[in-house]
């Protein structure tokens, strides 16, 4: 992690206050007959990298969207520092919660610099352009995309889109940063680099970073805490990687046999996947 930590300076000061994120009795559904999240109760009161995991369809992205007020719960509350985000405008929420989607839907013709600069919108003040540009270029250096500065965003590859979107999220300078599958479309080397970077940023700046991750071993190595969701959209386990990534939990939630061993060199659980447990093995049909 040393290389990533050496390059964390993007001109953002560490938070001088504790951020508390709470979800209380949250239900979400697109209608009463299709509830995606059920009775979500979660309190995060320490900075760090938090990975949300679980099989497809359990509401990982929906949970992230509830926290960022992209969608509103049918029931319950989402509170940031004690304030219910339902009482906040979208502009107010954007000052404390940054959101980077899994796949950018942006198709506009705009340079990479200008695209990342959008993340500074809520911080723009008269005479702040020089500082904002400095922060944008530092973020590009961290993500190794300075060579893309003048390229049009809609001409980039999927992996380049992802790096630009992460940079835009970083310069937003929020208490909570949410990234939906931040390593999607990235090669293995850059997946590792990005996860090291996010963990280091959370530690250095004292912020909460929530990521959605499908790789259990990446989660084990880089997350401070893990939020495991199960069907039909409930929190099954929450804790450290060692507490959550057990053979019993993975078999129950994912329906797959596995072995979890203590990886001595890195000191984290190593998940070795086995055979899937098919429905006829469970119900005897």
N, C-alpha and C positions, 0 to 999 in steps of 0.2 A: 504493500500500500504506500510505500515511501514515495514513489515517483508521483503518484496522483496527489498526495498531500503537499508536495513541494509546489504544486501548481494551482492551489486553491484560492489564491488572491484574485478576486474579481471586483474588489472595491466595495464589498458589502461588510458592514460592521457586524460583529457578533451581537446577538440579542441580549439586551440588558434586563429582560423580564422573562418569567417562566410562562410558556404557552401551555394551555390546557385545552384539549379537544375531547368533547364528550358526545356520545350518542346515547340517548335515553329512550328505551322502548320504541325504537324506530321500526315501522312497517313501511314498505313501499310496494306499490303495484300500479300497473297501468290501468287497472280497474279493479273493483272489489272481487272479481272472480279470478284474477290473475295476480296474486301476491308474490312478489319476487323476494323480498326481505321480510323476515319475521322476528320481532322482539330483539332487535339488535341493541345490546348494551355494551358500551366500550368507553373506557376512560384512558387517555394517553396524557401523561403529565410530565414526561421527561423527553428531552431531545433525543433523536436517534433515527435510524432507518428501520421502518416497520414494513414488513412484506405481507401482503394479503394473498393467501393461496387457497386453492380448492379446485375441484373439477369444473368443467364448463357448465354454465347455466346456474351457478349458485348465487350469483349477484355481486361478484367482485367489483365489476365496473360500475354497477348501479350504486353500490355503497360509496364508491369514490365520488360519483356524481352527486349523491345526496350531501356529502361533506362540502362540495364546492358550489352547491345550490344550482347546479345545472338542472336537477329535478328536485321536487319537493316531496317529503315523506307524506304518506296518507295519515300516519299517526306518529306521535313521538316528537322528540326535539334533537336538533344538532346544535351544540353550543361551542363557541370558541371564546375562551377566557370569560366564561360565564354568560355570554351574550348569545341569545337564540338567533341564528342566521336568518330565520324567517322574518325577523323584524329589520333586517339589514337590506339595503339596496344591493344590486349586483355589483355596482362599483365599489361599495364598501367591502363586500365579501372579497372582491378581487385584490384588495389591499392586504388581506391577511391570508388568503388561500390562493395558491397558484395551481393550475391544472394543465397537464400535458397529456393529450389523448394518445391512445395507442397508434392511431393512424391519422395523420393530418388530412383534413378535408379541404385545406386551403389550396386553391388552384389559381389564385391571382398572380399577375405578373408584377413581382416586386423583388428588389434585390434582397439578398440574404441579410445584409446589414439592416435594411429597413424592416424586414420581417422580424428580426430579433428585437429591434427597437420598439416594436409594439408592446413588448413586455414591460417597457418603462413608462407606458402611458399614464398610469396612476401616480407616477412620481415626477412627471414633467413639471418644471417650474420655469419662470422667466430666468434665462441665463444658465439653465442646467444642461443644455445640449452637449457641451464639452464633456461634462462628467458622465452623462448618459452614454455618449459614444465611446468613452474610455472603458466603461463597464462592458459594453457590447463587444468591443475588440478583445478584452481580457477573456470574456466567456468563449469567444471563438477560438482563442489560443488554447484554452483548456480543452475544448472539444476537438481540437486539431482541424479546424475548418476555416482558417484564415484565408486559404487559397480560394474559398468559395464566396468571399465577401461581396464581390460585384456581380456574381452570377444570379440569374433569375430563379426564384424559389421554385416555380413550376417547371423548371427544366432539370431538377435534381433527381437523383435516384431515391428509392425508398429509404435506404440507409442514411443518405445525406439529409433527407427530410427529417429523419428521427433526430439526428445530431443537432440540426438547427432548432427543432422544437424544444429539445432539452435546454439548449442555450437560452431560448426565449423564456423558458420557465425559471431558469436560474436568476436572470436579471430582474425578474418581477419583484424580488426582494420581499418575500412573504414569510409569515410565521410558520405556515404549513405549505408544503409543496407536494402535490400529488402527481405521480407519473404512472399512467396506465401502460404496462408492458414497455418500460423504457428501453429494453434491449432487443425488442422486435426489429427484425431486418438488419441487425448488426452481426458482423462476424464474431467468432469466439473471442479473439483478442480484444476487440472493442467492447464486447459484453462485459468482460472482466474489468476493463479500464473504467467503464461507466459505473459499475456497481461499487468499485473501490472509491471512485470520485464522489458518489452520492453519500456513501457512509462517512467519508472524510468531511464533506461539506456539512452534514448534519451535526457532526461532532464539533467542528470548528465554529460554526455560526450559531449553534444552539437552537436549531430548528427541528421541526418534525417533518420527516419525509416519508410519505406513504407510497409504496410501489405495489403494483400487481405483478406477480411473478408466477410462471408455470414451471420453472426449473427448481426442483426441491434442493438440489445440491448448491445451486447459486444462493438460494434463500438461506440454507444452513451456514454458508460461509460468510455472508455479508450482512445479514439482518441482525439488529439488536433484539427485536421482538418479532414474533410471527403471529398473524391472525389467520386461523384456519376456518374456512367456511365449509359447511356441509349442506346437502340438499335437505329441505327446500329453502335455502337461504337463511341459515342460522349460524351463529358462531359456535363451532364445536370445541375449539381450544384456542387459548391465548397465552403466550409466555415466551420464554427463550427458545431458540432452536432446539436445544437439548430436551426441553420440556414438551414441545409440540411435535417434533418430527420423530415420533416413535413408531415402531413396527405396527403396534395396535391401532394407532390413530390413522396411519396411512392406509392400512388395510380397510378400516371402517369407512373412511371418507372417500378414498379413491377407488376402492374395489380392486386392489392389486396386491399380490403378495410381494414382500420385500424383506431385505435385511438392512438393519441400521447398525453400523459399526463406528467405533470411535476412531476418527482419522488422526493419528498421532502427530503428524507433522504440523497440521494447521489447528488441531485441537477443536474440531467441529464434527458433528455427525456426518457420516457418509452414507447416502441412501443407495442401495443396490436393488434395482427393481427386478421382480420376478414375473410370474405369469398372472394375467388378469383373472379375477374371480367372476365367472360368468353367472348370469341369473339362474341357470338351471342347476348350478352348484349350491345356490342359496335356497331356492324354493323347491328343489327336487323335481321340477318339470322337465 
